[in-house]
Amino acid sequence: MPSICCALGCDNSKSQRNGLTFYNIPKNTECHQKWIAAIKRDHWNPIEHSRLPYPY
């Protein structure tokens, strides 16, 4: 499955841009909830392949 950003309005993908690292949403309950809140998507739950990029 390709790495595509799950943030609202973001269309970054691993194949589209070099220099991006994609991270899985943590499974740890506390971190998981913080990431979901930061993504700011209404009525959304991540799936196994949900990712967020970080440029370096």
C-alpha distance matrix in Angstrom:
0.0 3.8 6.6 9.0 12.2 13.3 17.0 19.2 20.0 17.5 15.4 14.4 11.2 10.8 11.5 14.3 16.3 17.4 18.8 16.2 15.1 12.5 13.7 12.8 15.5 18.2 19.1 22.7 24.5 26.4 23.8 21.3 23.9 24.7 21.2 20.9 24.4 23.6 20.7 23.4 21.6 23.9 23.1 19.4 17.8 14.5 11.9 10.2 7.3 10.1 11.0 14.1 15.0 18.3 20.1 22.3
3.8 0.0 3.8 6.2 9.8 11.8 15.1 17.3 17.6 14.8 12.3 11.0 7.5 7.1 7.9 10.6 12.5 13.9 15.5 13.0 12.5 10.3 12.5 12.6 15.4 18.4 20.0 23.5 25.2 26.7 23.7 21.4 23.9 24.2 20.4 20.5 23.7 22.3 19.3 22.2 20.7 23.5 23.2 19.6 18.4 15.1 13.3 12.1 8.5 10.0 9.8 12.2 12.4 15.6 17.0 19.4
6.6 3.8 0.0 3.8 6.7 9.2 12.2 14.9 15.4 12.3 10.5 8.6 5.7 5.4 7.9 9.9 11.0 12.2 13.1 10.1 9.3 6.8 9.1 9.7 12.5 15.7 17.8 21.0 22.7 23.8 20.6 18.6 21.1 20.9 17.2 17.6 20.6 19.0 16.2 19.3 18.4 21.4 21.6 17.9 16.8 13.4 12.4 11.3 7.6 7.9 6.5 8.5 8.6 12.0 13.7 16.2
9.0 6.2 3.8 0.0 3.8 6.4 9.2 11.5 11.7 8.7 6.9 6.0 4.3 6.6 8.8 9.3 10.6 12.9 13.8 10.6 10.7 8.2 10.3 10.9 12.8 16.4 18.6 21.7 22.9 23.7 20.5 18.4 20.2 20.0 16.2 16.1 18.8 17.0 13.9 16.6 15.5 18.7 19.2 15.8 15.4 12.4 12.2 12.3 8.7 7.6 6.5 7.6 8.1 11.8 13.5 16.7
12.2 9.8 6.7 3.8 0.0 3.8 5.7 8.5 9.1 6.1 6.1 5.5 6.2 8.7 11.5 11.1 11.5 13.8 13.9 10.4 10.5 7.9 9.4 10.2 11.1 14.9 17.5 20.1 21.0 21.3 18.1 16.2 17.6 16.9 13.2 13.2 15.5 13.5 10.4 13.2 12.6 16.1 17.1 13.9 13.9 11.2 12.2 12.9 9.8 7.2 5.4 5.0 6.2 9.8 12.0 15.5
13.3 11.8 9.2 6.4 3.8 0.0 3.8 6.5 8.6 7.1 8.1 8.9 9.7 12.3 14.9 14.7 15.3 17.6 17.5 13.9 13.5 10.4 10.6 10.2 10.0 13.8 15.9 18.5 18.8 19.3 16.5 14.1 15.0 14.9 11.3 10.4 12.8 11.5 8.0 10.4 9.2 12.5 13.4 10.1 10.3 8.1 9.8 11.4 9.2 5.8 5.8 6.2 8.9 12.3 15.0 18.5
17.0 15.1 12.2 9.2 5.7 3.8 0.0 3.8 6.3 5.5 8.2 9.4 11.4 14.2 16.9 15.9 16.0 18.3 17.9 14.4 14.5 11.9 12.1 12.3 11.4 14.9 17.4 19.4 19.3 19.1 16.4 14.4 14.6 13.7 10.4 9.6 11.0 9.1 5.5 7.7 7.5 11.2 13.1 10.5 11.6 10.4 12.8 14.7 12.8 9.2 8.4 7.0 9.2 11.9 14.4 18.0
19.2 17.3 14.9 11.5 8.5 6.5 3.8 0.0 3.8 5.6 8.5 10.9 13.4 16.7 18.8 17.3 17.8 20.6 20.5 17.3 17.9 15.5 15.9 15.9 14.8 18.3 20.4 22.3 21.8 21.5 19.2 17.1 16.6 15.9 13.1 11.5 12.1 10.6 7.2 7.4 6.4 9.6 12.1 10.4 12.6 12.3 14.8 17.3 15.5 12.0 11.9 10.7 12.6 15.1 17.2 20.9
20.0 17.6 15.4 11.7 9.1 8.6 6.3 3.8 0.0 3.8 6.5 9.5 12.5 16.0 17.6 15.5 16.1 19.2 19.5 16.8 18.1 16.3 17.5 18.2 17.6 21.2 23.6 25.6 25.3 24.9 22.3 20.4 20.1 19.1 16.2 15.1 15.5 13.5 10.4 10.7 10.0 13.0 15.5 13.9 16.2 15.6 17.7 19.9 17.5 14.4 13.8 12.2 13.1 15.4 16.7 20.4
17.5 14.8 12.3 8.7 6.1 7.1 5.5 5.6 3.8 0.0 3.8 5.8 9.0 12.4 14.2 12.2 12.5 15.5 15.8 13.0 14.5 12.9 14.5 15.7 15.8 19.4 22.2 24.3 24.5 24.2 21.3 19.6 19.9 18.7 15.4 15.0 16.0 13.6 10.5 12.1 11.8 15.2 17.3 15.1 16.5 15.0 16.8 18.3 15.6 12.6 11.2 9.4 9.7 12.1 13.3 17.1
15.4 12.3 10.5 6.9 6.1 8.1 8.2 8.5 6.5 3.8 0.0 3.8 6.4 10.1 11.2 9.1 10.3 13.7 14.9 12.4 14.1 12.7 15.0 16.3 17.1 20.9 23.5 26.0 26.6 26.6 23.6 21.7 22.5 21.6 18.0 17.7 19.2 16.9 13.7 15.4 14.6 17.8 19.4 16.9 18.0 16.1 17.0 18.2 15.0 12.8 11.5 10.6 10.3 13.0 13.8 17.4
14.4 11.0 8.6 6.0 5.5 8.9 9.4 10.9 9.5 5.8 3.8 0.0 3.8 6.9 8.6 6.6 7.0 10.1 11.1 8.6 10.7 9.8 12.7 14.7 16.1 19.7 22.6 25.0 26.1 26.1 22.7 21.2 22.6 21.3 17.7 18.1 19.8 17.2 14.4 16.9 16.6 20.1 21.6 18.7 19.2 16.7 17.4 17.9 14.4 12.5 10.3 9.0 7.6 10.1 10.5 14.0
11.2 7.5 5.7 4.3 6.2 9.7 11.4 13.4 12.5 9.0 6.4 3.8 0.0 3.8 5.5 5.1 6.4 9.1 10.7 8.3 9.7 8.7 12.0 13.7 15.9 19.3 22.0 24.8 26.2 26.6 23.3 21.6 23.4 22.6 18.8 19.3 21.6 19.2 16.4 19.1 18.5 21.8 22.8 19.6 19.5 16.6 16.4 16.3 12.6 11.7 9.6 9.5 8.2 11.1 11.5 14.6
10.8 7.1 5.4 6.6 8.7 12.3 14.2 16.7 16.0 12.4 10.1 6.9 3.8 0.0 3.8 5.5 5.8 6.9 8.7 6.7 7.8 7.6 11.2 13.3 16.2 19.2 21.9 24.7 26.7 27.2 23.6 22.3 24.6 23.8 20.0 21.0 23.5 21.1 18.6 21.7 21.4 24.8 25.6 22.1 21.5 18.2 17.6 16.6 12.9 12.8 10.4 10.5 8.5 10.8 10.9 13.2
11.5 7.9 7.9 8.8 11.5 14.9 16.9 18.8 17.6 14.2 11.2 8.6 5.5 3.8 0.0 3.8 5.9 7.4 10.4 9.6 11.2 11.4 14.9 16.8 19.7 22.8 25.3 28.3 30.2 30.8 27.3 25.9 28.1 27.3 23.6 24.3 26.7 24.4 21.7 24.6 23.9 27.1 27.9 24.5 24.1 20.9 20.1 19.1 15.4 15.6 13.7 14.1 12.1 14.2 13.7 15.8
14.3 10.6 9.9 9.3 11.1 14.7 15.9 17.3 15.5 12.2 9.1 6.6 5.1 5.5 3.8 0.0 3.8 7.0 10.0 9.5 12.1 12.5 16.1 18.3 20.7 24.0 26.8 29.5 31.1 31.4 27.9 26.5 28.4 27.3 23.6 24.2 26.2 23.6 20.9 23.5 23.0 26.3 27.5 24.4 24.5 21.7 21.4 21.1 17.3 16.7 14.6 14.2 11.9 13.8 12.8 15.2
16.3 12.5 11.0 10.6 11.5 15.3 16.0 17.8 16.1 12.5 10.3 7.0 6.4 5.8 5.9 3.8 0.0 3.8 6.5 6.6 9.9 11.3 15.0 17.8 20.2 23.2 26.4 28.7 30.5 30.4 26.7 25.9 27.7 26.2 22.6 23.8 25.6 22.6 20.4 23.3 23.4 27.0 28.4 25.4 25.4 22.4 22.5 21.9 18.3 17.4 14.6 13.4 10.3 11.2 9.5 11.6
17.4 13.9 12.2 12.9 13.8 17.6 18.3 20.6 19.2 15.5 13.7 10.1 9.1 6.9 7.4 7.0 3.8 0.0 3.8 5.7 8.7 11.2 14.8 18.0 20.7 23.3 26.5 28.7 30.9 30.7 27.0 26.5 28.7 27.0 23.5 25.2 27.1 24.0 22.2 25.4 25.8 29.5 30.9 27.6 27.2 24.1 24.0 22.9 19.4 18.9 15.7 14.5 11.0 11.0 8.8 9.7
18.8 15.5 13.1 13.8 13.9 17.5 17.9 20.5 19.5 15.8 14.9 11.1 10.7 8.7 10.4 10.0 6.5 3.8 0.0 3.8 6.7 9.9 13.2 16.7 19.3 21.5 24.9 26.7 29.0 28.5 24.7 24.6 26.9 24.9 21.6 23.8 25.4 22.2 21.0 24.3 25.2 29.0 30.5 27.3 26.8 23.6 23.9 22.8 19.6 18.7 15.1 13.3 9.6 8.5 5.8 5.9
16.2 13.0 10.1 10.6 10.4 13.9 14.4 17.3 16.8 13.0 12.4 8.6 8.3 6.7 9.6 9.5 6.6 5.7 3.8 0.0 3.8 6.4 9.7 13.2 15.6 18.1 21.5 23.4 25.5 25.2 21.4 21.1 23.3 21.5 18.1 20.1 22.0 18.9 17.5 20.9 21.7 25.5 26.9 23.6 23.0 19.8 20.3 19.2 16.1 15.0 11.4 9.5 5.9 5.6 4.5 6.5
15.1 12.5 9.3 10.7 10.5 13.5 14.5 17.9 18.1 14.5 14.1 10.7 9.7 7.8 11.2 12.1 9.9 8.7 6.7 3.8 0.0 3.8 6.6 10.2 12.9 15.0 18.3 20.2 22.6 22.5 18.7 18.5 21.1 19.6 16.3 18.5 20.7 18.0 16.8 20.5 21.3 24.9 26.0 22.6 21.4 18.0 18.3 16.8 14.1 13.2 9.6 8.2 5.4 5.3 6.3 7.5
12.5 10.3 6.8 8.2 7.9 10.4 11.9 15.5 16.3 12.9 12.7 9.8 8.7 7.6 11.4 12.5 11.3 11.2 9.9 6.4 3.8 0.0 3.8 6.9 9.7 12.2 15.4 17.7 19.9 20.1 16.5 15.7 18.3 17.3 13.7 15.6 18.2 15.9 14.3 18.0 18.4 21.9 22.7 19.1 17.8 14.3 14.5 13.1 10.5 9.4 5.8 5.4 4.2 6.3 8.7 10.8
13.7 12.5 9.1 10.3 9.4 10.6 12.1 15.9 17.5 14.5 15.0 12.7 12.0 11.2 14.9 16.1 15.0 14.8 13.2 9.7 6.6 3.8 0.0 3.8 6.4 8.5 11.8 13.9 16.2 16.5 12.9 12.2 15.2 14.3 11.0 13.2 16.0 14.1 13.0 16.9 17.5 20.7 21.2 17.7 15.9 12.5 13.0 11.5 9.8 8.5 5.3 5.3 6.1 7.6 10.9 12.7
12.8 12.6 9.7 10.9 10.2 10.2 12.3 15.9 18.2 15.7 16.3 14.7 13.7 13.3 16.8 18.3 17.8 18.0 16.7 13.2 10.2 6.9 3.8 0.0 3.8 6.1 8.7 11.4 13.6 14.7 11.5 10.0 13.2 13.3 10.1 11.6 14.9 14.0 12.7 16.3 16.4 19.2 19.1 15.5 13.1 9.6 9.8 8.1 7.3 6.4 4.9 6.7 9.1 11.1 14.6 16.5
15.5 15.4 12.5 12.8 11.1 10.0 11.4 14.8 17.6 15.8 17.1 16.1 15.9 16.2 19.7 20.7 20.2 20.7 19.3 15.6 12.9 9.7 6.4 3.8 0.0 3.8 6.6 9.0 10.5 11.4 8.3 6.3 9.4 9.8 6.8 8.2 11.5 11.2 10.3 13.6 14.0 16.5 16.4 13.1 10.7 7.8 9.1 8.5 8.9 6.8 6.3 7.4 10.6 12.5 16.2 18.3
18.2 18.4 15.7 16.4 14.9 13.8 14.9 18.3 21.2 19.4 20.9 19.7 19.3 19.2 22.8 24.0 23.2 23.3 21.5 18.1 15.0 12.2 8.5 6.1 3.8 0.0 3.8 5.5 7.8 8.9 6.1 5.1 8.9 9.5 7.8 9.7 12.7 12.8 12.9 16.0 16.7 18.9 18.5 15.5 12.7 10.4 11.5 10.4 11.6 10.3 9.9 10.8 13.5 14.6 18.3 19.9
19.1 20.0 17.8 18.6 17.5 15.9 17.4 20.4 23.6 22.2 23.5 22.6 22.0 21.9 25.3 26.8 26.4 26.5 24.9 21.5 18.3 15.4 11.8 8.7 6.6 3.8 0.0 3.8 6.0 8.6 7.4 5.7 9.2 11.1 10.2 11.1 14.2 15.1 15.2 17.7 18.0 19.5 18.5 15.7 12.4 10.5 11.1 10.0 12.4 11.7 12.4 14.0 16.9 18.3 22.0 23.5
22.7 23.5 21.0 21.7 20.1 18.5 19.4 22.3 25.6 24.3 26.0 25.0 24.8 24.7 28.3 29.5 28.7 28.7 26.7 23.4 20.2 17.7 13.9 11.4 9.0 5.5 3.8 0.0 3.8 5.8 5.5 5.7 8.5 10.1 10.5 11.9 14.2 15.3 16.3 18.6 19.4 20.8 20.1 17.8 14.7 13.5 14.6 13.8 16.0 15.0 15.3 16.1 18.9 19.6 23.3 24.5
24.5 25.2 22.7 22.9 21.0 18.8 19.3 21.8 25.3 24.5 26.6 26.1 26.2 26.7 30.2 31.1 30.5 30.9 29.0 25.5 22.6 19.9 16.2 13.6 10.5 7.8 6.0 3.8 0.0 3.8 5.6 5.0 6.2 8.7 10.0 10.5 12.3 14.3 15.5 17.1 17.9 18.7 17.8 16.1 13.3 13.1 14.8 14.9 17.4 15.9 16.7 17.4 20.5 21.4 25.2 26.7
26.4 26.7 23.8 23.7 21.3 19.3 19.1 21.5 24.9 24.2 26.6 26.1 26.6 27.2 30.8 31.4 30.4 30.7 28.5 25.2 22.5 20.1 16.5 14.7 11.4 8.9 8.6 5.8 3.8 0.0 3.8 5.4 5.5 6.5 8.9 10.2 10.9 12.6 14.6 16.2 17.7 18.8 18.6 17.2 15.1 14.9 17.2 17.5 19.4 17.4 17.5 17.3 20.1 20.5 24.1 25.6
23.8 23.7 20.6 20.5 18.1 16.5 16.4 19.2 22.3 21.3 23.6 22.7 23.3 23.6 27.3 27.9 26.7 27.0 24.7 21.4 18.7 16.5 12.9 11.5 8.3 6.1 7.4 5.5 5.6 3.8 0.0 3.8 5.5 5.1 6.2 8.6 9.9 10.6 12.4 14.7 16.4 18.2 18.4 16.4 14.3 13.4 15.6 15.6 17.0 14.8 14.3 13.9 16.5 16.7 20.4 21.8
21.3 21.4 18.6 18.4 16.2 14.1 14.4 17.1 20.4 19.6 21.7 21.2 21.6 22.3 25.9 26.5 25.9 26.5 24.6 21.1 18.5 15.7 12.2 10.0 6.3 5.1 5.7 5.7 5.0 5.4 3.8 0.0 3.8 5.5 5.3 6.2 8.7 10.0 10.8 12.9 13.9 15.5 15.2 13.0 10.6 9.8 12.1 12.5 14.2 12.0 12.3 12.6 15.8 16.9 20.7 22.6
23.9 23.9 21.1 20.2 17.6 15.0 14.6 16.6 20.1 19.9 22.5 22.6 23.4 24.6 28.1 28.4 27.7 28.7 26.9 23.3 21.1 18.3 15.2 13.2 9.4 8.9 9.2 8.5 6.2 5.5 5.5 3.8 0.0 3.8 5.5 5.1 6.1 8.6 10.0 11.1 12.3 13.4 13.4 12.0 10.4 10.9 13.9 15.2 16.7 14.1 14.6 14.4 17.7 18.8 22.5 24.6
24.7 24.2 20.9 20.0 16.9 14.9 13.7 15.9 19.1 18.7 21.6 21.3 22.6 23.8 27.3 27.3 26.2 27.0 24.9 21.5 19.6 17.3 14.3 13.3 9.8 9.5 11.1 10.1 8.7 6.5 5.1 5.5 3.8 0.0 3.8 5.5 5.1 6.2 8.7 10.2 12.5 14.3 15.2 13.8 12.8 12.8 16.0 17.0 17.9 14.9 14.4 13.3 16.1 16.5 20.0 22.0
21.2 20.4 17.2 16.2 13.2 11.3 10.4 13.1 16.2 15.4 18.0 17.7 18.8 20.0 23.6 23.6 22.6 23.5 21.6 18.1 16.3 13.7 11.0 10.1 6.8 7.8 10.2 10.5 10.0 8.9 6.2 5.3 5.5 3.8 0.0 3.8 5.4 5.0 6.2 8.9 10.8 13.3 14.3 12.1 11.1 10.2 13.3 14.3 14.6 11.4 10.7 9.6 12.6 13.4 17.1 19.4
20.9 20.5 17.6 16.1 13.2 10.4 9.6 11.5 15.1 15.0 17.7 18.1 19.3 21.0 24.3 24.2 23.8 25.2 23.8 20.1 18.5 15.6 13.2 11.6 8.2 9.7 11.1 11.9 10.5 10.2 8.6 6.2 5.1 5.5 3.8 0.0 3.8 5.4 5.2 6.8 7.8 9.8 10.5 8.5 7.9 8.1 11.7 13.6 14.2 10.8 11.3 10.9 14.3 15.9 19.5 22.2
24.4 23.7 20.6 18.8 15.5 12.8 11.0 12.1 15.5 16.0 19.2 19.8 21.6 23.5 26.7 26.2 25.6 27.1 25.4 22.0 20.7 18.2 16.0 14.9 11.5 12.7 14.2 14.2 12.3 10.9 9.9 8.7 6.1 5.1 5.4 3.8 0.0 3.8 5.5 5.4 7.9 9.5 11.2 10.4 10.8 11.6 15.3 17.4 17.8 14.4 14.4 13.2 16.2 17.3 20.6 23.3
23.6 22.3 19.0 17.0 13.5 11.5 9.1 10.6 13.5 13.6 16.9 17.2 19.2 21.1 24.4 23.6 22.6 24.0 22.2 18.9 18.0 15.9 14.1 14.0 11.2 12.8 15.1 15.3 14.3 12.6 10.6 10.0 8.6 6.2 5.0 5.4 3.8 0.0 3.8 5.3 8.6 11.3 13.5 12.2 12.7 12.7 16.2 17.9 17.6 13.9 13.0 10.9 13.4 14.1 17.2 19.9
20.7 19.3 16.2 13.9 10.4 8.0 5.5 7.2 10.4 10.5 13.7 14.4 16.4 18.6 21.7 20.9 20.4 22.2 21.0 17.5 16.8 14.3 13.0 12.7 10.3 12.9 15.2 16.3 15.5 14.6 12.4 10.8 10.0 8.7 6.2 5.2 5.5 3.8 0.0 3.8 5.8 9.3 11.5 9.6 10.5 10.2 13.6 15.7 15.0 11.2 10.7 9.0 11.8 13.4 16.5 19.7
23.4 22.2 19.3 16.6 13.2 10.4 7.7 7.4 10.7 12.1 15.4 16.9 19.1 21.7 24.6 23.5 23.3 25.4 24.3 20.9 20.5 18.0 16.9 16.3 13.6 16.0 17.7 18.6 17.1 16.2 14.7 12.9 11.1 10.2 8.9 6.8 5.4 5.3 3.8 0.0 3.8 6.5 9.5 8.9 10.9 11.9 15.5 18.1 17.7 14.0 14.1 12.7 15.4 17.0 19.8 23.0
21.6 20.7 18.4 15.5 12.6 9.2 7.5 6.4 10.0 11.8 14.6 16.6 18.5 21.4 23.9 23.0 23.4 25.8 25.2 21.7 21.3 18.4 17.5 16.4 14.0 16.7 18.0 19.4 17.9 17.7 16.4 13.9 12.3 12.5 10.8 7.8 7.9 8.6 5.8 3.8 0.0 3.8 6.5 5.8 8.7 10.1 13.5 16.6 16.2 12.7 13.7 13.2 16.2 18.5 21.3 24.8
23.9 23.5 21.4 18.7 16.1 12.5 11.2 9.6 13.0 15.2 17.8 20.1 21.8 24.8 27.1 26.3 27.0 29.5 29.0 25.5 24.9 21.9 20.7 19.2 16.5 18.9 19.5 20.8 18.7 18.8 18.2 15.5 13.4 14.3 13.3 9.8 9.5 11.3 9.3 6.5 3.8 0.0 3.8 5.5 9.0 11.6 14.8 18.3 18.4 15.3 16.9 16.7 19.9 22.2 25.1 28.5
23.1 23.2 21.6 19.2 17.1 13.4 13.1 12.1 15.5 17.3 19.4 21.6 22.8 25.6 27.9 27.5 28.4 30.9 30.5 26.9 26.0 22.7 21.2 19.1 16.4 18.5 18.5 20.1 17.8 18.6 18.4 15.2 13.4 15.2 14.3 10.5 11.2 13.5 11.5 9.5 6.5 3.8 0.0 3.8 6.9 10.3 13.0 16.7 17.4 14.8 17.1 17.8 21.3 23.9 27.0 30.4
19.4 19.6 17.9 15.8 13.9 10.1 10.5 10.4 13.9 15.1 16.9 18.7 19.6 22.1 24.5 24.4 25.4 27.6 27.3 23.6 22.6 19.1 17.7 15.5 13.1 15.5 15.7 17.8 16.1 17.2 16.4 13.0 12.0 13.8 12.1 8.5 10.4 12.2 9.6 8.9 5.8 5.5 3.8 0.0 3.8 6.6 9.5 13.1 13.6 11.0 13.5 14.5 18.1 20.9 24.1 27.4
17.8 18.4 16.8 15.4 13.9 10.3 11.6 12.6 16.2 16.5 18.0 19.2 19.5 21.5 24.1 24.5 25.4 27.2 26.8 23.0 21.4 17.8 15.9 13.1 10.7 12.7 12.4 14.7 13.3 15.1 14.3 10.6 10.4 12.8 11.1 7.9 10.8 12.7 10.5 10.9 8.7 9.0 6.9 3.8 0.0 3.8 6.6 10.0 11.3 9.2 12.1 13.7 17.5 20.3 23.8 26.8
14.5 15.1 13.4 12.4 11.2 8.1 10.4 12.3 15.6 15.0 16.1 16.7 16.6 18.2 20.9 21.7 22.4 24.1 23.6 19.8 18.0 14.3 12.5 9.6 7.8 10.4 10.5 13.5 13.1 14.9 13.4 9.8 10.9 12.8 10.2 8.1 11.6 12.7 10.2 11.9 10.1 11.6 10.3 6.6 3.8 0.0 3.8 6.7 7.7 5.5 8.6 10.8 14.6 17.5 21.0 23.9
11.9 13.3 12.4 12.2 12.2 9.8 12.8 14.8 17.7 16.8 17.0 17.4 16.4 17.6 20.1 21.4 22.5 24.0 23.9 20.3 18.3 14.5 13.0 9.8 9.1 11.5 11.1 14.6 14.8 17.2 15.6 12.1 13.9 16.0 13.3 11.7 15.3 16.2 13.6 15.5 13.5 14.8 13.0 9.5 6.6 3.8 0.0 3.8 5.4 5.4 9.0 12.2 15.6 18.8 22.1 24.9
10.2 12.1 11.3 12.3 12.9 11.4 14.7 17.3 19.9 18.3 18.2 17.9 16.3 16.6 19.1 21.1 21.9 22.9 22.8 19.2 16.8 13.1 11.5 8.1 8.5 10.4 10.0 13.8 14.9 17.5 15.6 12.5 15.2 17.0 14.3 13.6 17.4 17.9 15.7 18.1 16.6 18.3 16.7 13.1 10.0 6.7 3.8 0.0 3.8 5.8 8.7 12.3 15.2 18.2 21.5 23.8
7.3 8.5 7.6 8.7 9.8 9.2 12.8 15.5 17.5 15.6 15.0 14.4 12.6 12.9 15.4 17.3 18.3 19.4 19.6 16.1 14.1 10.5 9.8 7.3 8.9 11.6 12.4 16.0 17.4 19.4 17.0 14.2 16.7 17.9 14.6 14.2 17.8 17.6 15.0 17.7 16.2 18.4 17.4 13.6 11.3 7.7 5.4 3.8 0.0 3.8 6.2 10.0 12.5 15.8 18.8 21.3
10.1 10.0 7.9 7.6 7.2 5.8 9.2 12.0 14.4 12.6 12.8 12.5 11.7 12.8 15.6 16.7 17.4 18.9 18.7 15.0 13.2 9.4 8.5 6.4 6.8 10.3 11.7 15.0 15.9 17.4 14.8 12.0 14.1 14.9 11.4 10.8 14.4 13.9 11.2 14.0 12.7 15.3 14.8 11.0 9.2 5.5 5.4 5.8 3.8 0.0 3.8 7.2 10.3 13.7 16.9 19.7
11.0 9.8 6.5 6.5 5.4 5.8 8.4 11.9 13.8 11.2 11.5 10.3 9.6 10.4 13.7 14.6 14.6 15.7 15.1 11.4 9.6 5.8 5.3 4.9 6.3 9.9 12.4 15.3 16.7 17.5 14.3 12.3 14.6 14.4 10.7 11.3 14.4 13.0 10.7 14.1 13.7 16.9 17.1 13.5 12.1 8.6 9.0 8.7 6.2 3.8 0.0 3.8 6.7 9.9 13.1 15.9
14.1 12.2 8.5 7.6 5.0 6.2 7.0 10.7 12.2 9.4 10.6 9.0 9.5 10.5 14.1 14.2 13.4 14.5 13.3 9.5 8.2 5.4 5.3 6.7 7.4 10.8 14.0 16.1 17.4 17.3 13.9 12.6 14.4 13.3 9.6 10.9 13.2 10.9 9.0 12.7 13.2 16.7 17.8 14.5 13.7 10.8 12.2 12.3 10.0 7.2 3.8 0.0 3.8 6.8 10.2 13.2
15.0 12.4 8.6 8.1 6.2 8.9 9.2 12.6 13.1 9.7 10.3 7.6 8.2 8.5 12.1 11.9 10.3 11.0 9.6 5.9 5.4 4.2 6.1 9.1 10.6 13.5 16.9 18.9 20.5 20.1 16.5 15.8 17.7 16.1 12.6 14.3 16.2 13.4 11.8 15.4 16.2 19.9 21.3 18.1 17.5 14.6 15.6 15.2 12.5 10.3 6.7 3.8 0.0 3.8 6.5 9.7
18.3 15.6 12.0 11.8 9.8 12.3 11.9 15.1 15.4 12.1 13.0 10.1 11.1 10.8 14.2 13.8 11.2 11.0 8.5 5.6 5.3 6.3 7.6 11.1 12.5 14.6 18.3 19.6 21.4 20.5 16.7 16.9 18.8 16.5 13.4 15.9 17.3 14.1 13.4 17.0 18.5 22.2 23.9 20.9 20.3 17.5 18.8 18.2 15.8 13.7 9.9 6.8 3.8 0.0 3.8 6.5
20.1 17.0 13.7 13.5 12.0 15.0 14.4 17.2 16.7 13.3 13.8 10.5 11.5 10.9 13.7 12.8 9.5 8.8 5.8 4.5 6.3 8.7 10.9 14.6 16.2 18.3 22.0 23.3 25.2 24.1 20.4 20.7 22.5 20.0 17.1 19.5 20.6 17.2 16.5 19.8 21.3 25.1 27.0 24.1 23.8 21.0 22.1 21.5 18.8 16.9 13.1 10.2 6.5 3.8 0.0 3.8
22.3 19.4 16.2 16.7 15.5 18.5 18.0 20.9 20.4 17.1 17.4 14.0 14.6 13.2 15.8 15.2 11.6 9.7 5.9 6.5 7.5 10.8 12.7 16.5 18.3 19.9 23.5 24.5 26.7 25.6 21.8 22.6 24.6 22.0 19.4 22.2 23.3 19.9 19.7 23.0 24.8 28.5 30.4 27.4 26.8 23.9 24.9 23.8 21.3 19.7 15.9 13.2 9.7 6.5 3.8 0.0
